[in-house]
Amino acid sequence: GKATAQYIARIINRITLPAAIILGLIAIVPNYFFRTVNIPAFYFGGTSILIIIGVALETVQQIDAYVKMRHYEGLLK
């Protein structure tokens, strides 16, 4: 009902700000670090790190779902 919708909206609002701050730091810190250390070598920027983490998390979730599916399939036989 209405109370549930308000509760979910409140929780989402509480999660969004810290997540946005963390994502901003992940995007900014590598650039700041490599400028201060003055290393001209290859490095992963913030966007690359976010993409790598997203792909890794999605892969882990797919593997977990596959393992659970195989486990349940074995129980049904």
HUSUL-V116379 format. One record per helix or strand of 3 or more residues. SS is the DSSP state (A for helix, B for strand). FROM is the first residue (numbers start at 1). LEN is the number of residues. If there is no record, write none. Layout:
<<SS;FROM;LEN> <SS;FROM;LEN>>
This chain:
<<A;2;36> <A;46;31>>
